[in-house]
Amino acid sequence: MKNIMNISTRDQVFLNEVTQELARARIKFPSQPRYLTLAALMEEVGELAQAALQHRESSVYGEAIQVAVMAMRVAIDTNPEER
């Protein structure tokens, strides 16, 4: 696949992992009101911050994936214009 967006292979791997986790999350938690999705995003941001501040490098990547997934869900899943 040609890289037309000029992103690195590492970026592509991360985005693929986000996409896979997004699919799992939508199966496990199909639909939620925006306030619950936003609360889950904030929880994930807190967990990412803790991992980074406590130098738990092995956890930072996974928490960043969770933040990206929940940010996507806030933007896409709870937008009535996109349903």
N, CA, C and O atoms as CSV, one atom per row, in Angstrom:
chain,resi,resn,atom,element,x,y,z
A,1,MET,N,N,0.841,-1.183,0.000
A,1,MET,CA,C,0.000,0.000,0.000
A,1,MET,C,C,0.887,1.248,0.000
A,1,MET,O,O,1.793,1.371,0.825
A,2,LYS,N,N,0.628,2.152,-0.908
A,2,LYS,CA,C,1.409,3.378,-1.025
A,2,LYS,C,C,1.067,4.323,0.123
A,2,LYS,O,O,-0.099,4.517,0.466
A,3,ASN,N,N,2.094,4.896,0.698
A,3,ASN,CA,C,1.929,5.804,1.828
A,3,ASN,C,C,1.712,7.227,1.301
A,3,ASN,O,O,2.667,7.993,1.169
A,4,ILE,N,N,0.481,7.573,1.005
A,4,ILE,CA,C,0.187,8.886,0.425
A,4,ILE,C,C,0.065,9.983,1.476
A,4,ILE,O,O,0.063,11.167,1.136
A,5,MET,N,N,-0.037,9.604,2.751
A,5,MET,CA,C,-0.189,10.602,3.804
A,5,MET,C,C,1.146,10.933,4.463
A,5,MET,O,O,1.189,11.729,5.402
A,6,ASN,N,N,2.223,10.339,3.990
A,6,ASN,CA,C,3.553,10.605,4.514
A,6,ASN,C,C,3.644,10.330,6.014
A,6,ASN,O,O,4.173,11.140,6.775
A,7,ILE,N,N,3.124,9.182,6.424
A,7,ILE,CA,C,3.263,8.777,7.817
A,7,ILE,C,C,4.182,7.560,7.869
A,7,ILE,O,O,4.284,6.794,6.911
A,8,SER,N,N,4.832,7.404,8.989
A,8,SER,CA,C,5.817,6.335,9.132
A,8,SER,C,C,5.135,4.986,9.305
A,8,SER,O,O,3.931,4.901,9.548
A,9,THR,N,N,5.921,3.959,9.177
A,9,THR,CA,C,5.423,2.601,9.419
A,9,THR,C,C,4.957,2.464,10.858
A,9,THR,O,O,3.944,1.818,11.125
A,10,ARG,N,N,5.688,3.066,11.785
A,10,ARG,CA,C,5.287,3.026,13.204
A,10,ARG,C,C,3.928,3.683,13.392
A,10,ARG,O,O,3.096,3.196,14.158
A,11,ASP,N,N,3.704,4.796,12.687
A,11,ASP,CA,C,2.393,5.464,12.751
A,11,ASP,C,C,1.304,4.545,12.219
A,11,ASP,O,O,0.229,4.436,12.809
A,12,GLN,N,N,1.584,3.891,11.110
A,12,GLN,CA,C,0.609,2.988,10.502
A,12,GLN,C,C,0.284,1.826,11.433
A,12,GLN,O,O,-0.876,1.434,11.559
A,13,VAL,N,N,1.304,1.276,12.085
A,13,VAL,CA,C,1.081,0.177,13.028
A,13,VAL,C,C,0.196,0.653,14.174
A,13,VAL,O,O,-0.749,-0.034,14.560
A,14,PHE,N,N,0.504,1.833,14.717
A,14,PHE,CA,C,-0.294,2.380,15.813
A,14,PHE,C,C,-1.748,2.572,15.377
A,14,PHE,O,O,-2.668,2.177,16.093
A,15,LEU,N,N,-1.955,3.171,14.214
A,15,LEU,CA,C,-3.315,3.394,13.728
A,15,LEU,C,C,-4.055,2.086,13.481
A,15,LEU,O,O,-5.259,2.002,13.727
A,16,ASN,N,N,-3.361,1.075,13.003
A,16,ASN,CA,C,-3.984,-0.247,12.837
A,16,ASN,C,C,-4.399,-0.820,14.182
A,16,ASN,O,O,-5.479,-1.398,14.307
A,17,GLU,N,N,-3.552,-0.662,15.180
A,17,GLU,CA,C,-3.902,-1.154,16.520
A,17,GLU,C,C,-5.090,-0.385,17.085
A,17,GLU,O,O,-5.950,-0.974,17.740
A,18,VAL,N,N,-5.149,0.909,16.843
A,18,VAL,CA,C,-6.293,1.715,17.287
A,18,VAL,C,C,-7.567,1.215,16.615
A,18,VAL,O,O,-8.600,1.068,17.268
A,19,THR,N,N,-7.494,0.955,15.317
A,19,THR,CA,C,-8.657,0.477,14.574
A,19,THR,C,C,-9.137,-0.872,15.107
A,19,THR,O,O,-10.338,-1.093,15.258
A,20,GLN,N,N,-8.203,-1.765,15.388
A,20,GLN,CA,C,-8.573,-3.075,15.930
A,20,GLN,C,C,-9.217,-2.936,17.309
A,20,GLN,O,O,-10.220,-3.588,17.598
A,21,GLU,N,N,-8.643,-2.097,18.146
A,21,GLU,CA,C,-9.196,-1.893,19.487
A,21,GLU,C,C,-10.554,-1.196,19.425
A,21,GLU,O,O,-11.438,-1.481,20.232
A,22,LEU,N,N,-10.718,-0.293,18.478
A,22,LEU,CA,C,-12.008,0.379,18.292
A,22,LEU,C,C,-13.089,-0.644,17.951
A,22,LEU,O,O,-14.198,-0.577,18.482
A,23,ALA,N,N,-12.774,-1.578,17.076
A,23,ALA,CA,C,-13.748,-2.621,16.712
A,23,ALA,C,C,-14.118,-3.463,17.932
A,23,ALA,O,O,-15.290,-3.770,18.145
A,24,ARG,N,N,-13.113,-3.837,18.733
A,24,ARG,CA,C,-13.393,-4.618,19.960
A,24,ARG,C,C,-14.246,-3.820,20.936
A,24,ARG,O,O,-15.172,-4.360,21.541
A,25,ALA,N,N,-13.933,-2.534,21.090
A,25,ALA,CA,C,-14.673,-1.691,22.036
A,25,ALA,C,C,-16.124,-1.523,21.616
A,25,ALA,O,O,-17.023,-1.516,22.457
A,26,ARG,N,N,-16.353,-1.388,20.315
A,26,ARG,CA,C,-17.735,-1.228,19.842
A,26,ARG,C,C,-18.542,-2.502,20.044
A,26,ARG,O,O,-19.754,-2.432,20.249
A,27,ILE,N,N,-17.909,-3.647,19.992
A,27,ILE,CA,C,-18.605,-4.906,20.263
A,27,ILE,C,C,-18.921,-5.025,21.747
A,27,ILE,O,O,-20.031,-5.391,22.133
A,28,LYS,N,N,-17.928,-4.710,22.572
A,28,LYS,CA,C,-18.092,-4.848,24.021
A,28,LYS,C,C,-19.040,-3.789,24.600
A,28,LYS,O,O,-19.846,-4.083,25.483
A,29,PHE,N,N,-18.934,-2.568,24.098
A,29,PHE,CA,C,-19.759,-1.451,24.560
A,29,PHE,C,C,-20.360,-0.768,23.331
A,29,PHE,O,O,-19.837,0.246,22.870
A,30,PRO,N,N,-21.466,-1.321,22.794
A,30,PRO,CA,C,-21.988,-0.853,21.500
A,30,PRO,C,C,-22.332,0.632,21.417
A,30,PRO,O,O,-21.903,1.303,20.478
A,31,SER,N,N,-23.068,1.145,22.342
A,31,SER,CA,C,-23.507,2.537,22.238
A,31,SER,C,C,-23.688,3.089,23.635
A,31,SER,O,O,-24.254,2.435,24.511
A,32,GLN,N,N,-23.202,4.294,23.829
A,32,GLN,CA,C,-23.325,4.937,25.128
A,32,GLN,C,C,-23.640,6.414,24.914
A,32,GLN,O,O,-23.307,6.978,23.872
A,33,PRO,N,N,-24.277,7.037,25.895
A,33,PRO,CA,C,-24.472,8.484,25.801
A,33,PRO,C,C,-23.110,9.194,25.806
A,33,PRO,O,O,-22.126,8.675,26.334
A,34,ARG,N,N,-23.078,10.369,25.216
A,34,ARG,CA,C,-21.813,11.108,25.110
A,34,ARG,C,C,-21.159,11.325,26.476
A,34,ARG,O,O,-19.938,11.211,26.583
A,35,TYR,N,N,-21.921,11.629,27.509
A,35,TYR,CA,C,-21.301,11.913,28.807
A,35,TYR,C,C,-20.565,10.692,29.355
A,35,TYR,O,O,-19.537,10.843,30.016
A,36,LEU,N,N,-21.070,9.488,29.095
A,36,LEU,CA,C,-20.365,8.283,29.540
A,36,LEU,C,C,-19.109,8.039,28.712
A,36,LEU,O,O,-18.073,7.641,29.245
A,37,THR,N,N,-19.206,8.278,27.419
A,37,THR,CA,C,-18.046,8.105,26.553
A,37,THR,C,C,-16.975,9.124,26.914
A,37,THR,O,O,-15.790,8.792,26.950
A,38,LEU,N,N,-17.380,10.360,27.181
A,38,LEU,CA,C,-16.433,11.392,27.579
A,38,LEU,C,C,-15.785,11.054,28.923
A,38,LEU,O,O,-14.586,11.265,29.109
A,39,ALA,N,N,-16.574,10.532,29.851
A,39,ALA,CA,C,-16.023,10.128,31.146
A,39,ALA,C,C,-14.994,9.011,30.961
A,39,ALA,O,O,-13.954,9.011,31.619
A,40,ALA,N,N,-15.278,8.071,30.080
A,40,ALA,CA,C,-14.321,6.988,29.805
A,40,ALA,C,C,-13.048,7.539,29.174
A,40,ALA,O,O,-11.952,7.079,29.494
A,41,LEU,N,N,-13.182,8.516,28.283
A,41,LEU,CA,C,-12.007,9.153,27.689
A,41,LEU,C,C,-11.155,9.809,28.767
A,41,LEU,O,O,-9.935,9.644,28.785
A,42,MET,N,N,-11.791,10.548,29.660
A,42,MET,CA,C,-11.040,11.227,30.719
A,42,MET,C,C,-10.335,10.224,31.630
A,42,MET,O,O,-9.215,10.469,32.079
A,43,GLU,N,N,-10.987,9.104,31.900
A,43,GLU,CA,C,-10.351,8.062,32.694
A,43,GLU,C,C,-9.104,7.533,31.989
A,43,GLU,O,O,-8.059,7.346,32.613
A,44,GLU,N,N,-9.224,7.297,30.691
A,44,GLU,CA,C,-8.077,6.801,29.922
A,44,GLU,C,C,-6.945,7.824,29.873
A,44,GLU,O,O,-5.773,7.456,29.957
A,45,VAL,N,N,-7.288,9.105,29.737
A,45,VAL,CA,C,-6.262,10.154,29.754
A,45,VAL,C,C,-5.530,10.147,31.090
A,45,VAL,O,O,-4.308,10.287,31.133
A,46,GLY,N,N,-6.268,9.984,32.171
A,46,GLY,CA,C,-5.647,9.910,33.500
A,46,GLY,C,C,-4.710,8.719,33.626
A,46,GLY,O,O,-3.627,8.831,34.200
A,47,GLU,N,N,-5.129,7.580,33.088
A,47,GLU,CA,C,-4.277,6.393,33.137
A,47,GLU,C,C,-3.023,6.581,32.291
A,47,GLU,O,O,-1.944,6.131,32.676
A,48,LEU,N,N,-3.154,7.242,31.144
A,48,LEU,CA,C,-1.990,7.536,30.311
A,48,LEU,C,C,-1.033,8.473,31.052
A,48,LEU,O,O,0.180,8.265,31.046
A,49,ALA,N,N,-1.584,9.492,31.680
A,49,ALA,CA,C,-0.745,10.438,32.422
A,49,ALA,C,C,-0.009,9.740,33.555
A,49,ALA,O,O,1.182,9.975,33.762
A,50,GLN,N,N,-0.706,8.890,34.285
A,50,GLN,CA,C,-0.056,8.146,35.371
A,50,GLN,C,C,1.071,7.275,34.848
A,50,GLN,O,O,2.163,7.262,35.415
A,51,ALA,N,N,0.815,6.557,33.783
A,51,ALA,CA,C,1.841,5.681,33.215
A,51,ALA,C,C,3.061,6.495,32.791
A,51,ALA,O,O,4.197,6.092,33.038
A,52,ALA,N,N,2.821,7.638,32.153
A,52,ALA,CA,C,3.936,8.468,31.696
A,52,ALA,C,C,4.706,9.074,32.873
A,52,ALA,O,O,5.937,9.065,32.890
A,53,LEU,N,N,3.976,9.593,33.844
A,53,LEU,CA,C,4.631,10.234,34.989
A,53,LEU,C,C,5.367,9.235,35.882
A,53,LEU,O,O,6.353,9.582,36.531
A,54,GLN,N,N,4.884,8.001,35.908
A,54,GLN,CA,C,5.527,6.961,36.719
A,54,GLN,C,C,6.566,6.174,35.918
A,54,GLN,O,O,7.102,5.171,36.389
A,55,HIS,N,N,6.840,6.648,34.698
A,55,HIS,CA,C,7.853,6.032,33.826
A,55,HIS,C,C,7.588,4.553,33.569
A,55,HIS,O,O,8.517,3.750,33.480
A,56,ARG,N,N,6.302,4.202,33.452
A,56,ARG,CA,C,5.932,2.833,33.091
A,56,ARG,C,C,5.814,2.777,31.574
A,56,ARG,O,O,4.720,2.743,31.010
A,57,GLU,N,N,6.971,2.770,30.940
A,57,GLU,CA,C,7.024,2.873,29.481
A,57,GLU,C,C,6.244,1.756,28.794
A,57,GLU,O,O,5.663,1.973,27.730
A,58,SER,N,N,6.226,0.574,29.384
A,58,SER,CA,C,5.504,-0.536,28.769
A,58,SER,C,C,3.997,-0.307,28.758
A,58,SER,O,O,3.287,-0.929,27.968
A,59,SER,N,N,3.502,0.567,29.616
A,59,SER,CA,C,2.064,0.857,29.683
A,59,SER,C,C,1.661,2.067,28.850
A,59,SER,O,O,0.500,2.184,28.459
A,60,VAL,N,N,2.593,2.960,28.574
A,60,VAL,CA,C,2.264,4.209,27.885
A,60,VAL,C,C,1.642,3.940,26.518
A,60,VAL,O,O,0.628,4.547,26.175
A,61,TYR,N,N,2.224,3.054,25.747
A,61,TYR,CA,C,1.740,2.771,24.394
A,61,TYR,C,C,0.298,2.264,24.428
A,61,TYR,O,O,-0.554,2.762,23.693
A,62,GLY,N,N,0.028,1.286,25.272
A,62,GLY,CA,C,-1.320,0.726,25.372
A,62,GLY,C,C,-2.337,1.741,25.849
A,62,GLY,O,O,-3.467,1.770,25.362
A,63,GLU,N,N,-1.945,2.570,26.794
A,63,GLU,CA,C,-2.861,3.607,27.274
A,63,GLU,C,C,-3.114,4.651,26.185
A,63,GLU,O,O,-4.224,5.169,26.068
A,64,ALA,N,N,-2.095,4.958,25.395
A,64,ALA,CA,C,-2.282,5.909,24.296
A,64,ALA,C,C,-3.270,5.359,23.270
A,64,ALA,O,O,-4.065,6.111,22.707
A,65,ILE,N,N,-3.222,4.064,23.028
A,65,ILE,CA,C,-4.198,3.442,22.134
A,65,ILE,C,C,-5.604,3.611,22.695
A,65,ILE,O,O,-6.529,3.964,21.963
A,66,GLN,N,N,-5.766,3.362,23.980
A,66,GLN,CA,C,-7.088,3.510,24.600
A,66,GLN,C,C,-7.595,4.946,24.514
A,66,GLN,O,O,-8.781,5.171,24.273
A,67,VAL,N,N,-6.706,5.916,24.710
A,67,VAL,CA,C,-7.100,7.326,24.593
A,67,VAL,C,C,-7.565,7.614,23.169
A,67,VAL,O,O,-8.594,8.258,22.969
A,68,ALA,N,N,-6.814,7.143,22.188
A,68,ALA,CA,C,-7.184,7.381,20.784
A,68,ALA,C,C,-8.536,6.759,20.460
A,68,ALA,O,O,-9.356,7.371,19.776
A,69,VAL,N,N,-8.767,5.558,20.947
A,69,VAL,CA,C,-10.045,4.875,20.704
A,69,VAL,C,C,-11.192,5.667,21.314
A,69,VAL,O,O,-12.207,5.906,20.660
A,70,MET,N,N,-11.030,6.070,22.556
A,70,MET,CA,C,-12.130,6.784,23.204
A,70,MET,C,C,-12.332,8.168,22.591
A,70,MET,O,O,-13.464,8.647,22.528
A,71,ALA,N,N,-11.267,8.817,22.143
A,71,ALA,CA,C,-11.426,10.104,21.466
A,71,ALA,C,C,-12.213,9.916,20.171
A,71,ALA,O,O,-13.064,10.739,19.833
A,72,MET,N,N,-11.930,8.840,19.451
A,72,MET,CA,C,-12.690,8.552,18.236
A,72,MET,C,C,-14.158,8.313,18.560
A,72,MET,O,O,-15.041,8.775,17.838
A,73,ARG,N,N,-14.415,7.592,19.644
A,73,ARG,CA,C,-15.800,7.310,19.992
A,73,ARG,C,C,-16.546,8.577,20.389
A,73,ARG,O,O,-17.724,8.724,20.066
A,74,VAL,N,N,-15.879,9.491,21.083
A,74,VAL,CA,C,-16.518,10.761,21.426
A,74,VAL,C,C,-16.852,11.525,20.144
A,74,VAL,O,O,-17.943,12.079,20.010
A,75,ALA,N,N,-15.915,11.549,19.213
A,75,ALA,CA,C,-16.104,12.316,17.977
A,75,ALA,C,C,-17.094,11.681,17.026
A,75,ALA,O,O,-17.868,12.384,16.376
A,76,ILE,N,N,-17.079,10.353,16.934
A,76,ILE,CA,C,-17.854,9.679,15.892
A,76,ILE,C,C,-19.119,9.033,16.446
A,76,ILE,O,O,-20.211,9.287,15.937
A,77,ASP,N,N,-18.993,8.210,17.469
A,77,ASP,CA,C,-20.130,7.423,17.939
A,77,ASP,C,C,-21.210,8.255,18.602
A,77,ASP,O,O,-22.379,7.868,18.599
A,78,THR,N,N,-20.840,9.377,19.163
A,78,THR,CA,C,-21.835,10.180,19.898
A,78,THR,C,C,-22.279,11.399,19.097
A,78,THR,O,O,-22.979,12.261,19.629
A,79,ASN,N,N,-21.889,11.485,17.843
A,79,ASN,CA,C,-22.278,12.610,16.993
A,79,ASN,C,C,-23.570,12.257,16.260
A,79,ASN,O,O,-23.555,11.418,15.359
A,80,PRO,N,N,-24.683,12.880,16.628
A,80,PRO,CA,C,-25.962,12.521,16.007
A,80,PRO,C,C,-25.992,12.750,14.498
A,80,PRO,O,O,-26.761,12.096,13.794
A,81,GLU,N,N,-25.181,13.653,13.999
A,81,GLU,CA,C,-25.149,13.915,12.558
A,81,GLU,C,C,-24.476,12.776,11.782
A,81,GLU,O,O,-24.671,12.647,10.574
A,82,GLU,N,N,-23.690,11.957,12.474
A,82,GLU,CA,C,-22.951,10.879,11.820
A,82,GLU,C,C,-23.656,9.541,11.899
A,82,GLU,O,O,-23.176,8.568,11.317
A,83,ARG,N,N,-24.768,9.458,12.592
A,83,ARG,CA,C,-25.450,8.166,12.777
A,83,ARG,C,C,-26.267,7.813,11.584
A,83,ARG,O,O,-26.909,6.763,11.564
